[in-house]
Amino acid sequence: MRTLAFALCALTLSACASASTPPAADTPGVITTESMARGSLTRTYQVHDFSGGKRAPMVIVMHGGGGNAANAVNMTQFDVIGRREHLIIVYPDGSAGPLVPNLETWNAGHCCAQAMRNKVDDIGFLSAVIDKMVGSGKADPVRIYATGMSNGGMMSHRLGIELSDKIAAVAPVVGALFGDEKDPPRGVPILIINGAVDRIVPAEGGRLSPDGGNIAAGQEDHSLLPSKAQGEFWARAGHCKAGVTKAVPGASLIEYPGCADGVEVLHYTVTNNGHAWPGGRPGREGANVPSKDFNASEMIWAFFKRHPKR
């Protein structure tokens, strides 16, 4: 079990980090921790509401495998953007098993750990969160977005595929696909970010590898596709043309032009970034240091902002 705990810590770069310090009480915004019953589980999520009481865009930010909501706040620094842009940001918690209760994961189909093995209904949970936030009059139903790190990035893909009726755009960071995903009923705008020197979710695909070697059994049950398969999958869904590669500051970019219905598919590979949130903070001592040449959170919000649901 200690081996599995280590593997999960490595996958998220954060599992064993202490909870982040919440924003100071005098900063704008209302921060609450909410819960709801889902089957036999009580699910929790943080709502960081910087809307000022007006219906606002909502961004779901999912931690990596072994992390938690507080960790996602710290790693992504998305609250900086939330305050400036008057957003509602939801940081949900995954679920954990009784043997390792502080290591939370998402059921992204073939990853990760107990959420995968127990077939936890994370789609149902996150769909219910969206319904609650929209039903309360707080979240704008045409501006609901999802992003996440690693296992949370994989979960972002699932949300885009299975909740395309509710999600306007998604942005997986250092995530992957497995190859047996169903085609989404419609194309969804997507911004994909991977690290060029990521050894945990390797560009060539294969098995998750938190230490460059073998991961503990039970973390995932299927090999990853090469990272470029993510853009190709969503380009097919959006009826886009073949990808065009270009150099951009701090990264290389594959963009897929000519998509139908306003869909946009962009895939960035950040040059000097490993398994980390570019422009954010490392999750724990000894974790990969995020690139400072590329700010993922700013790039993601700029992308989301131009893609309300059609």
C-alpha positions as CSV (number, residue, x, y, z in Angstrom):
1,M,0.0,0.0,0.0
2,R,2.9,2.3,0.6
3,T,4.0,1.7,-3.0
4,L,0.6,2.6,-4.3
5,A,0.6,5.8,-2.2
6,F,4.0,6.8,-3.6
7,A,2.8,6.1,-7.1
8,L,-0.3,8.3,-6.7
9,C,1.8,11.1,-5.1
10,A,4.1,11.0,-8.1
11,L,1.2,11.0,-10.6
12,T,-0.3,14.2,-9.3
13,L,3.0,15.8,-8.1
14,S,0.9,16.7,-5.1
15,A,-0.7,14.0,-3.2
16,C,1.4,14.4,0.0
17,A,1.5,18.2,-0.1
18,S,-0.1,20.1,2.7
19,A,-3.3,21.9,2.0
20,S,-2.9,25.3,0.4
21,T,-3.5,28.4,2.4
22,P,-6.9,29.8,1.3
23,P,-7.0,33.4,0.0
24,A,-7.0,36.1,2.7
25,A,-10.4,36.9,4.2
26,D,-10.4,40.5,2.8
27,T,-10.0,39.5,-0.8
28,P,-13.1,39.6,-3.1
29,G,-15.1,36.5,-3.3
30,V,-17.0,33.9,-1.2
31,I,-15.3,30.6,-0.6
32,T,-17.4,27.7,0.6
33,T,-17.1,23.9,0.9
34,E,-20.2,22.1,-0.3
35,S,-21.3,18.4,-0.2
36,M,-23.8,16.1,-1.7
37,A,-24.8,12.5,-1.3
38,R,-24.1,10.3,-4.3
39,G,-25.0,6.7,-3.7
40,S,-23.0,5.5,-0.8
41,L,-20.6,8.3,-1.0
42,T,-20.6,11.9,0.3
43,R,-18.9,14.0,-2.3
44,T,-17.4,17.4,-1.6
45,Y,-16.3,20.4,-3.6
46,Q,-15.1,23.9,-3.0
47,V,-16.9,26.9,-4.6
48,H,-14.8,30.0,-5.1
49,D,-17.3,32.6,-6.1
50,F,-15.9,35.8,-7.4
51,S,-19.0,36.7,-9.4
52,G,-20.2,39.5,-7.2
53,G,-23.7,38.0,-7.2
54,K,-24.1,38.1,-10.9
55,R,-24.6,35.0,-13.1
56,A,-21.1,34.1,-14.2
57,P,-18.9,31.7,-16.1
58,M,-18.0,28.6,-14.1
59,V,-14.7,26.7,-14.4
60,I,-14.4,23.2,-12.9
61,V,-10.7,22.6,-12.0
62,M,-9.9,18.9,-11.1
63,H,-6.9,17.8,-9.2
64,G,-4.5,15.0,-10.2
65,G,-4.6,11.5,-8.9
66,G,-3.8,11.6,-5.2
67,G,-4.5,15.3,-4.8
68,N,-7.5,17.2,-3.5
69,A,-9.4,20.4,-4.1
70,A,-7.1,22.5,-1.9
71,N,-4.1,21.2,-3.9
72,A,-5.7,22.2,-7.2
73,V,-6.2,25.7,-5.9
74,N,-2.5,25.9,-5.0
75,M,-1.1,24.3,-8.1
76,T,-3.1,26.1,-10.8
77,Q,-3.4,29.5,-9.2
78,F,-6.7,29.8,-11.0
79,D,-8.2,32.1,-8.3
80,V,-5.9,34.9,-9.6
81,I,-7.9,34.8,-12.8
82,G,-11.2,34.2,-11.0
83,R,-10.8,37.4,-9.0
84,R,-9.9,39.4,-12.1
85,E,-12.6,38.0,-14.4
86,H,-15.4,37.6,-11.8
87,L,-15.7,33.9,-12.3
88,I,-17.1,31.0,-10.3
89,I,-14.4,28.3,-9.9
90,V,-15.4,24.9,-8.6
91,Y,-12.6,22.7,-7.2
92,P,-14.2,19.2,-6.7
93,D,-12.7,16.4,-4.6
94,G,-12.2,12.9,-6.1
95,S,-12.9,9.9,-4.0
96,A,-10.6,7.8,-1.9
97,G,-10.7,4.2,-0.6
98,P,-10.7,3.3,3.1
99,L,-7.1,2.1,3.1
100,V,-5.6,5.3,1.8
101,P,-8.2,7.9,2.6
102,N,-6.1,11.0,1.7
103,L,-5.3,9.8,-1.8
104,E,-8.2,10.9,-4.0
105,T,-8.7,9.9,-7.6
106,W,-11.1,10.2,-10.6
107,N,-12.7,7.4,-12.6
108,A,-11.4,8.4,-16.0
109,G,-12.3,5.0,-17.4
110,H,-9.0,3.3,-17.3
111,C,-7.4,5.4,-14.5
112,C,-7.1,5.8,-11.6
113,A,-6.8,3.5,-8.6
114,Q,-9.8,2.9,-6.4
115,A,-12.1,5.3,-8.3
116,M,-11.5,3.3,-11.5
117,R,-11.7,-0.1,-9.8
118,N,-14.9,0.8,-7.9
119,K,-16.4,2.4,-11.0
120,V,-17.2,5.6,-9.1
121,D,-19.8,7.7,-10.9
122,D,-17.8,10.8,-11.2
123,I,-19.7,11.8,-14.3
124,G,-22.9,11.8,-12.3
125,F,-21.3,13.7,-9.5
126,L,-19.9,16.5,-11.7
127,S,-23.1,16.7,-13.7
128,A,-25.1,17.1,-10.5
129,V,-22.7,19.9,-9.4
130,I,-23.3,21.7,-12.7
131,D,-27.1,21.3,-12.3
132,K,-26.9,22.7,-8.8
133,M,-24.8,25.7,-9.7
134,V,-26.9,26.5,-12.8
135,G,-30.2,25.9,-10.9
136,S,-29.1,28.3,-8.1
137,G,-28.9,31.1,-10.7
138,K,-25.2,31.5,-10.1
139,A,-23.5,29.8,-13.0
140,D,-24.3,30.7,-16.6
141,P,-25.4,27.5,-18.4
142,V,-23.7,28.5,-21.7
143,R,-20.4,29.2,-20.0
144,I,-19.5,26.0,-18.1
145,Y,-15.9,24.8,-18.6
146,A,-13.7,22.0,-17.3
147,T,-10.0,21.6,-16.9
148,G,-7.8,19.3,-14.8
149,M,-4.3,18.0,-14.1
150,S,-3.1,14.5,-15.0
151,N,-5.9,12.1,-13.8
152,G,-8.0,15.3,-13.7
153,G,-7.0,16.0,-17.3
154,M,-8.2,12.5,-18.3
155,M,-11.4,13.3,-16.5
156,S,-11.7,16.5,-18.5
157,H,-11.8,14.4,-21.7
158,R,-14.6,12.2,-20.2
159,L,-16.6,15.3,-19.3
160,G,-16.2,16.6,-22.9
161,I,-17.3,13.3,-24.3
162,E,-20.2,12.4,-21.9
163,L,-21.4,15.9,-20.9
164,S,-21.1,17.7,-24.2
165,D,-24.7,19.0,-23.7
166,K,-23.5,20.9,-20.6
167,I,-19.8,21.6,-21.1
168,A,-18.9,24.5,-23.4
169,A,-15.1,23.7,-23.7
170,V,-12.5,21.6,-21.9
171,A,-8.7,21.8,-21.3
172,P,-6.8,18.7,-20.1
173,V,-3.3,19.4,-18.8
174,V,-0.7,16.6,-18.8
175,G,-3.5,14.1,-19.4
176,A,-4.1,11.4,-22.0
177,L,-6.6,9.2,-23.9
178,F,-6.6,5.4,-23.9
179,G,-8.0,4.5,-27.3
180,D,-11.4,3.1,-26.6
181,E,-13.3,6.3,-25.9
182,K,-16.6,6.7,-27.6
183,D,-17.1,9.5,-30.1
184,P,-18.8,12.5,-28.5
185,P,-22.2,13.4,-29.9
186,R,-20.8,16.7,-30.9
187,G,-17.5,18.4,-31.3
188,V,-16.3,20.3,-28.3
189,P,-13.7,23.1,-28.3
190,I,-10.6,21.8,-26.6
191,L,-7.2,23.1,-25.5
192,I,-4.7,20.3,-24.7
193,I,-1.4,20.9,-22.8
194,N,1.3,18.4,-22.4
195,G,4.9,18.6,-21.2
196,A,7.7,17.8,-23.6
197,V,9.8,16.2,-20.8
198,D,6.9,14.5,-18.9
199,R,8.1,11.0,-17.8
200,I,4.9,10.2,-15.9
201,V,2.5,10.6,-18.9
202,P,5.0,10.1,-21.7
203,A,4.6,11.6,-25.1
204,E,5.1,8.2,-26.8
205,G,2.3,6.6,-24.7
206,G,2.5,3.4,-22.8
207,R,2.0,2.8,-19.1
208,L,1.9,5.5,-16.5
209,S,5.4,5.7,-15.0
210,P,5.8,8.0,-11.9
211,D,9.5,7.2,-11.4
212,G,10.5,6.4,-14.9
213,G,9.9,2.7,-14.2
214,N,7.0,0.5,-13.3
215,I,4.0,2.0,-11.6
216,A,2.3,0.1,-8.7
217,A,-0.3,-2.4,-9.9
218,G,-3.9,-1.1,-9.9
219,Q,-3.2,2.5,-10.8
220,E,-4.5,2.1,-14.4
221,D,-5.6,-0.9,-16.4
222,H,-4.8,0.2,-19.9
223,S,-1.9,1.7,-21.8
224,L,-2.0,5.4,-22.8
225,L,-2.1,6.5,-26.4
226,P,0.6,8.8,-27.6
227,S,-0.1,12.4,-26.5
228,K,-0.8,13.6,-30.1
229,A,-3.8,11.2,-30.3
230,Q,-5.8,13.6,-28.1
231,G,-5.8,16.4,-30.7
232,E,-6.5,13.9,-33.5
233,F,-9.5,12.4,-31.6
234,W,-11.1,15.8,-31.0
235,A,-10.3,17.0,-34.5
236,R,-12.2,14.0,-35.9
237,A,-15.1,14.9,-33.6
238,G,-15.1,18.5,-34.7
239,H,-14.6,17.7,-38.5
240,C,-11.4,19.6,-38.5
241,K,-8.6,19.5,-41.1
242,A,-5.2,17.9,-40.6
243,G,-3.1,19.5,-37.9
244,V,-0.5,22.2,-38.6
245,T,2.5,22.4,-36.3
246,K,4.1,25.8,-35.4
247,A,6.5,27.1,-32.8
248,V,5.1,29.5,-30.2
249,P,6.7,31.1,-27.2
250,G,7.7,28.3,-24.7
251,A,5.9,25.5,-26.7
252,S,5.1,23.9,-29.9
253,L,1.5,24.0,-31.1
254,I,-0.6,21.7,-33.3
255,E,-3.7,23.5,-34.4
256,Y,-6.4,21.8,-36.4
257,P,-8.1,24.3,-38.8
258,G,-11.4,24.3,-40.5
259,C,-13.5,22.8,-37.7
260,A,-17.3,22.7,-37.9
261,D,-19.7,24.7,-35.8
262,G,-17.1,27.0,-34.2
263,V,-15.1,24.2,-32.7
264,E,-11.4,24.9,-32.0
265,V,-8.8,22.2,-31.3
266,L,-5.3,23.3,-30.1
267,H,-2.6,21.1,-28.7
268,Y,0.4,22.7,-26.9
269,T,3.5,20.8,-25.9
270,V,5.4,23.0,-23.4
271,T,9.1,22.8,-24.2
272,N,10.7,22.6,-20.7
273,N,7.8,21.2,-18.7
274,G,7.5,17.8,-17.1
275,H,4.5,16.5,-15.2
276,A,3.4,19.8,-13.9
277,W,1.0,22.7,-14.4
278,P,2.9,25.2,-16.6
279,G,3.0,28.6,-14.9
280,G,1.7,27.2,-11.7
281,R,3.3,25.8,-8.5
282,P,4.9,22.5,-7.8
283,G,2.7,20.3,-5.7
284,R,5.3,19.0,-3.3
285,E,8.9,19.0,-2.4
286,G,10.9,17.3,-5.1
287,A,8.1,17.5,-7.7
288,N,8.7,18.7,-11.3
289,V,9.1,22.4,-11.4
290,P,6.5,24.0,-13.8
291,S,7.7,25.9,-16.8
292,K,7.6,29.7,-16.3
293,D,7.6,30.3,-20.0
294,F,4.0,29.3,-20.5
295,N,1.1,30.1,-18.2
296,A,-1.5,27.3,-18.6
297,S,-4.2,29.0,-16.5
298,E,-4.1,32.2,-18.4
299,M,-4.0,30.3,-21.8
300,I,-6.9,28.2,-20.7
301,W,-9.1,31.0,-19.6
302,A,-8.4,33.0,-22.8
303,F,-9.5,29.9,-24.7
304,F,-12.6,29.3,-22.6
305,K,-13.6,33.0,-22.8
306,R,-14.0,32.8,-26.6
307,H,-16.1,29.6,-26.5
308,P,-19.5,29.9,-24.9
309,K,-21.7,27.0,-25.7
310,R,-23.3,27.1,-29.1
